[in-house]
Amino acid sequence: MAKYPAIETVSANGSPLRVLVTGANGFIGSQLCQSLLDSGFSVIAGVRKSANLDYLKELSLEYSYGDVTQPETLPDLIKNADIVIHNAGLVKAKTKERLFAVNAYGSEALIKACVESNSVKRFIFVSSLAAFGPSGAEPRKEEDSPQPVTTYGRSKLEAERLLSAYADKINLQFARPVGVYGPGDREVFTFFQSVARGTRPAIGNTARKIQMIYVEDLVAGITKMLQHDLPTGAGYFLAEESASTFAEMTQQMAVALEKRTIKMPIPGWLFRILGALSEGFCKLTPFTPMLTLEKAGEILSTWEISIERAKRDFDFAPKTNFAEGAQKTVNWYREHGWL
């Protein structure tokens, strides 16, 4: 039973609460919009005017346009919203300054606009476990001290710090997912691609534990957050029930793909060198590297967390383990011609 009570998802006049989702056109944002619609909310897709809307074309949405790096656009972006879920952000960028401008200072500009509006009553920030960093011998818990190991993680932690200053002015919560995968994802897709070609990467210590979350479980969890009266300033880790080893995960990918694979050992030191080379090469090009020295360190780390707080406070109940999620993801990739 949830520690905090469920609340009505309709306004005082009986109409559905209006939820603005920033970054609505992306992998997570589009599926979050669908989850909110299914739960009876009225959804506003917050996007930039240049956004690709392919993921949203089948949904019944209102659109609102703005850019967190352009504060003058934000009052119009949020003007019809009762609740804002700030999901937009950058996972990678050419410079540290760009990551902080979007993820940290852009988030602060948005919550400031919400507070000044006097109409937005709740703000949920989609942060990341990267803000807290890898786990050690024990699963990470929300009360642990943050120790991010990447610039991305530090930008998310700075965002949380800046937003927390407004927790007494607006009802604020933080959702902190682990690595997210599922239909439409391009980040974990590279591992599926490798396995589909018959090569099962064995990077570093393959006995290390990694906890992921299937995208449908993530968006269901964020939706449940909205349906409960949670304390302002509270943060929650969101993940599948239990971690798998890296070796188990790549084997489960192979099973989902029905592929006989050859194990390809890559020592941790070599993987870090590859990350540094990729990063150095991309500095000479317009491209943003997927693999950097920091990203290599992140992949080589252990990521295991406790989700007990989310389960207790708002009945968070992830349904999909990695083996099941890998199969659903592979099916989607094949249906859409990615594999």
LUMLO-765436 format. One record per residue (C-alpha): x negated, y negated, z. Coordinates in Angstrom, 3 decimals. Each point is the difference from the previous one (the first is absolute). Example, Ala and Ser with C-alpha at 12.3 -4.5 7.8 and 13.67 -1.06 7.14 Angstrom:
BEGIN
{{-12.300,4.500,7.800}},
{{-1.370,-3.440,-0.660}},
***
This chain:
BEGIN
{{0.000,0.000,0.000}},
{{-1.338,-3.421,-0.961}},
{{-1.318,-2.221,2.772}},
{{1.492,-3.093,-1.665}},
{{3.649,-0.137,-1.096}},
{{1.229,0.033,-3.566}},
{{1.392,-3.310,-1.221}},
{{2.544,-1.130,-2.560}},
{{-1.264,-0.526,-3.541}},
{{2.696,-2.520,-0.829}},
{{0.188,-3.719,0.685}},
{{2.560,-1.738,2.257}},
{{2.421,-0.344,-2.919}},
{{-0.186,3.725,-0.775}},
{{-2.125,-0.230,-3.154}},
{{-3.192,2.071,-0.312}},
{{-3.176,-1.588,1.349}},
{{-2.161,-1.382,-2.793}},
{{-3.541,1.393,0.002}},
{{-2.764,-1.581,-2.066}},
{{-2.747,2.462,-0.939}},
{{-3.193,-1.648,-1.226}},
{{-2.015,2.016,-2.501}},
{{3.266,1.698,-0.919}},
{{-1.212,1.004,-3.445}},
{{-2.837,2.226,1.233}},
{{-0.345,3.662,0.922}},
{{1.130,-0.410,3.622}},
{{2.153,-3.103,-0.454}},
{{2.275,1.481,-2.653}},
{{0.705,3.117,2.058}},
{{0.558,-2.118,3.089}},
{{2.633,-1.964,-1.936}},
{{1.754,3.263,-0.873}},
{{-0.069,1.192,3.621}},
{{1.464,-3.277,1.246}},
{{2.760,0.060,-2.613}},
{{0.854,3.584,0.954}},
{{0.281,-1.134,3.638}},
{{2.501,-2.756,-0.796}},
{{-2.228,-3.082,-0.039}},
{{0.185,-2.661,-2.690}},
{{-3.472,-0.197,-1.535}},
{{-1.871,-2.921,-1.497}},
{{-3.073,0.928,-2.029}},
{{-2.726,-2.512,0.729}},
{{-2.407,-0.072,-2.934}},
{{-2.314,-2.300,-1.911}},
{{1.303,-1.278,-3.324}},
{{-2.673,2.003,-1.847}},
{{0.921,3.307,1.716}},
{{0.691,3.207,-1.908}},
{{3.524,1.023,1.027}},
{{0.084,3.493,-1.548}},
{{0.346,1.750,3.389}},
{{3.042,-2.142,0.845}},
{{2.030,0.108,-3.189}},
{{2.408,2.698,1.247}},
{{0.751,-1.775,3.310}},
{{2.758,-2.451,0.831}},
{{-2.048,-2.902,1.322}},
{{-0.145,-3.744,0.258}},
{{-3.367,-1.521,-0.958}},
{{-1.889,-2.794,1.698}},
{{-3.341,-1.385,-1.174}},
{{-3.016,-1.233,1.907}},
{{-3.677,0.510,0.779}},
{{-1.461,0.068,3.511}},
{{-3.084,-1.844,-1.233}},
{{2.265,-2.850,-1.127}},
{{1.763,-1.165,3.191}},
{{2.180,-2.447,-1.899}},
{{1.813,2.964,-1.630}},
{{0.879,1.728,3.281}},
{{3.080,-1.949,1.161}},
{{1.766,0.971,-3.239}},
{{-1.271,3.577,0.259}},
{{1.612,0.577,3.413}},
{{2.998,-2.345,-0.181}},
{{2.702,2.710,-0.174}},
{{-1.578,2.539,2.347}},
{{1.011,1.058,3.517}},
{{-3.019,2.304,0.319}},
{{-3.389,0.029,-1.732}},
{{-2.083,3.144,-0.489}},
{{-3.414,-1.224,-1.083}},
{{-1.335,2.879,-2.051}},
{{-1.993,-1.938,-2.622}},
{{-3.776,0.024,0.267}},
{{-3.274,1.008,-1.588}},
{{-1.771,3.311,0.607}},
{{-3.098,-1.121,-1.874}},
{{-1.410,-3.205,-1.458}},
{{-3.240,-1.290,-1.486}},
{{-0.760,-2.102,3.079}},
{{0.588,-0.021,3.740}},
{{1.440,-3.481,-0.334}},
{{2.716,1.201,-2.364}},
{{1.039,2.850,2.322}},
{{0.281,-2.343,2.975}},
{{1.780,-2.700,-2.039}},
{{2.784,2.426,-0.932}},
{{0.186,2.479,2.864}},
{{-0.688,-2.274,2.963}},
{{0.565,-3.662,-0.809}},
{{2.788,0.712,-2.505}},
{{1.824,2.037,2.640}},
{{-0.332,-2.837,2.496}},
{{1.405,-2.469,-2.548}},
{{2.995,2.278,-0.547}},
{{0.875,0.474,3.670}},
{{-0.406,-3.741,0.560}},
{{2.530,-0.637,-2.780}},
{{2.355,2.545,1.617}},
{{-0.227,-1.682,3.397}},
{{0.582,-3.426,-1.521}},
{{3.012,1.268,-1.954}},
{{2.028,0.725,3.163}},
{{1.885,2.598,-2.068}},
{{-2.425,2.943,-0.075}},
{{0.420,1.808,3.311}},
{{-2.372,2.926,-0.384}},
{{-3.372,0.636,-1.637}},
{{-1.604,3.411,-0.543}},
{{-3.590,0.041,-1.200}},
{{-1.175,3.081,-1.888}},
{{-3.533,0.230,1.302}},
{{-2.247,3.064,-0.139}},
{{-1.843,2.464,2.204}},
{{-3.087,-1.494,-1.692}},
{{0.464,-2.971,2.365}},
{{-0.846,2.343,2.882}},
{{-2.560,2.183,-1.763}},
{{-0.739,3.735,0.060}},
{{0.682,2.245,2.967}},
{{-2.546,1.774,2.147}},
{{0.338,3.259,1.886}},
{{3.594,-0.869,0.947}},
{{2.847,-1.284,-2.194}},
{{0.296,-3.785,-0.080}},
{{2.747,-1.633,2.062}},
{{1.440,-3.495,-0.203}},
{{-1.648,-1.037,3.255}},
{{-3.496,0.767,-1.342}},
{{-2.365,-2.863,-0.828}},
{{-0.097,-0.813,-3.738}},
{{-3.280,0.834,-1.749}},
{{0.532,-0.488,-3.753}},
{{-2.787,1.232,-2.265}},
{{0.974,-1.745,-3.253}},
{{0.583,-3.571,-1.122}},
{{3.556,1.031,-0.867}},
{{0.532,1.279,3.544}},
{{-1.472,-3.171,1.488}},
{{2.308,-2.128,-2.168}},
{{3.024,1.942,1.263}},
{{-1.165,-0.307,3.603}},
{{-0.451,-3.745,-0.443}},
{{3.513,-0.167,-1.443}},
{{1.356,1.753,3.088}},
{{-1.895,-2.414,2.240}},
{{1.350,-3.060,-1.817}},
{{3.569,1.324,-0.143}},
{{0.007,0.935,3.694}},
{{-0.185,-3.707,0.865}},
{{3.592,-0.266,-1.296}},
{{1.418,2.944,1.970}},
{{1.745,-2.352,2.425}},
{{1.620,-1.913,-2.857}},
{{1.317,2.869,-2.155}},
{{0.749,3.685,0.568}},
{{-3.203,1.575,-1.332}},
{{-1.171,3.612,-0.459}},
{{-2.958,1.688,-1.683}},
{{0.249,3.220,-2.032}},
{{-3.424,1.645,-0.324}},
{{0.053,2.883,-2.484}},
{{-2.898,2.322,-0.662}},
{{-0.887,0.903,-3.612}},
{{3.195,-0.026,-2.054}},
{{0.585,2.287,-2.987}},
{{2.866,1.201,-2.137}},
{{1.753,-0.704,-3.314}},
{{-1.504,-3.074,-1.647}},
{{-3.172,-0.126,2.108}},
{{-3.274,-0.663,-1.849}},
{{-2.485,0.119,2.888}},
{{0.281,3.685,0.992}},
{{0.790,0.804,-3.659}},
{{-3.742,0.086,-0.759}},
{{-0.366,3.046,2.284}},
{{2.938,1.748,-1.679}},
{{-1.619,-0.749,-3.370}},
{{-3.282,1.563,1.078}},
{{1.727,3.160,1.235}},
{{2.140,0.147,-3.165}},
{{-3.249,0.150,-2.005}},
{{-1.085,3.031,1.986}},
{{-2.373,-1.735,2.400}},
{{0.744,-0.031,3.721}},
{{-2.160,-2.693,1.627}},
{{-1.589,0.915,3.334}},
{{-1.129,-3.422,1.219}},
{{-2.080,-0.151,3.154}},
{{1.180,2.011,2.998}},
{{3.128,1.648,-1.387}},
{{1.093,1.102,3.495}},
{{0.768,-3.617,0.925}},
{{3.674,-0.691,0.623}},
{{2.120,-2.375,-2.061}},
{{3.608,-0.955,0.662}},
{{2.052,-1.371,-2.890}},
{{3.604,-1.060,-0.477}},
{{2.317,0.788,-2.899}},
{{1.492,-3.217,-1.314}},
{{3.625,1.033,0.624}},
{{-0.812,0.622,3.671}},
{{-1.717,-3.378,0.253}},
{{2.891,-2.004,-1.433}},
{{2.481,1.969,2.106}},
{{-2.083,-0.895,3.059}},
{{-0.056,-3.709,-0.823}},
{{3.756,0.100,-0.610}},
{{0.483,1.615,3.410}},
{{-2.039,-2.797,1.554}},
{{2.564,-2.474,-1.340}},
{{2.822,2.050,1.460}},
{{-1.321,-0.267,3.572}},
{{-0.361,-2.882,2.423}},
{{-3.785,0.156,0.450}},
{{-2.082,-2.363,2.145}},
{{-1.631,-2.892,-1.764}},
{{-3.705,0.470,-0.655}},
{{0.204,3.812,0.072}},
{{-2.072,2.080,-2.433}},
{{0.471,3.587,-1.136}},
{{-2.176,2.600,-1.720}},
{{1.904,1.882,-2.717}},
{{-1.233,3.338,-1.336}},
{{0.955,3.616,-0.627}},
{{0.330,2.252,3.051}},
{{-3.540,1.385,-0.035}},
{{-3.326,-0.348,-1.760}},
{{-1.606,2.399,-2.483}},
{{-3.659,0.545,-0.704}},
{{-1.372,-1.457,-3.215}},
{{-0.590,3.549,-1.252}},
{{3.622,0.968,0.716}},
{{1.291,-3.046,-1.853}},
{{-1.941,0.657,-3.209}},
{{1.026,3.657,0.153}},
{{3.648,-1.027,0.352}},
{{-0.404,-2.245,-3.047}},
{{-1.341,2.986,-1.938}},
{{2.984,2.121,1.079}},
{{2.439,-2.737,-1.036}},
{{-1.721,-0.273,-3.383}},
{{-0.232,3.816,-0.354}},
{{-3.679,-0.453,-0.830}},
{{-2.956,2.265,0.582}},
{{-2.756,-2.380,0.973}},
{{-3.734,-0.139,0.481}},
{{-1.160,-1.537,3.255}},
{{-2.282,-2.982,-0.624}},
{{-2.010,-0.897,3.130}},
{{-0.941,-3.679,0.296}},
{{-2.139,-0.794,3.064}},
{{1.052,-3.046,1.963}},
{{-3.273,-1.828,-0.689}},
{{0.450,0.500,-3.750}},
{{3.615,-1.185,0.140}},
{{-1.137,-3.197,1.734}},
{{-2.605,-0.560,-2.720}},
{{2.681,0.467,-2.661}},
{{2.130,-2.570,1.805}},
{{-2.856,-2.497,0.115}},
{{-0.786,0.545,-3.702}},
{{3.649,-0.432,-0.993}},
{{0.226,-3.187,2.059}},
{{-3.218,-1.392,-1.449}},
{{1.007,0.763,-3.585}},
{{3.399,-1.641,0.368}},
{{-1.620,-3.196,1.271}},
{{-1.327,-0.383,-3.549}},
{{3.452,0.492,-1.530}},
{{3.512,-1.468,0.418}},
{{1.183,3.289,1.550}},
{{0.768,0.658,3.662}},
{{-1.556,3.324,1.043}},
{{2.177,2.766,1.432}},
{{-3.027,1.531,1.750}},
{{-2.289,-2.234,2.056}},
{{-2.492,0.683,2.777}},
{{2.676,-0.930,2.551}},
{{2.615,2.156,-1.713}},
{{-2.413,2.938,-0.043}},
{{-0.494,-0.375,3.758}},
{{3.760,-0.147,0.482}},
{{0.557,3.201,-2.021}},
{{-2.736,1.789,1.957}},
{{1.606,-0.866,3.355}},
{{2.526,1.825,2.168}},
{{3.521,-1.492,-0.012}},
{{2.265,1.595,2.581}},
{{2.682,-1.826,1.966}},
{{2.823,0.451,2.459}},
{{3.485,-0.974,-1.154}},
{{1.582,0.557,3.410}},
{{0.789,-3.692,0.554}},
{{1.959,-0.272,-3.266}},
{{1.823,3.269,0.700}},
{{0.955,-1.208,3.476}},
{{0.926,-3.606,-0.805}},
{{2.034,0.403,-3.197}},
{{0.359,3.722,-0.749}},
{{-2.673,0.043,-2.707}},
{{0.227,3.464,-1.557}},
{{-2.331,0.734,-2.937}},
{{1.325,2.970,-1.981}},
{{-2.785,0.734,-2.479}},
{{-3.305,1.720,0.700}},
{{-2.874,-0.408,-2.454}},
{{0.578,3.309,-1.797}},
{{3.633,-0.908,-0.724}},
{{-0.846,-3.574,-0.896}},
{{-2.785,1.088,-2.339}},
{{2.455,2.220,-1.896}},
{{2.583,-2.780,-0.325}},
{{-2.695,-2.420,-1.129}},
{{-1.384,2.401,-2.608}},
{{3.512,0.578,-1.354}},
{{0.466,-3.760,-0.408}},
{{-3.400,-0.468,-1.645}},
{{0.824,2.715,-2.538}},
{{3.502,-1.302,-0.692}},
{{-1.444,-3.440,-0.719}},
{{-2.936,1.189,-2.082}},
{{-2.723,-0.918,2.473}},
{{-1.327,3.577,0.078}},
***
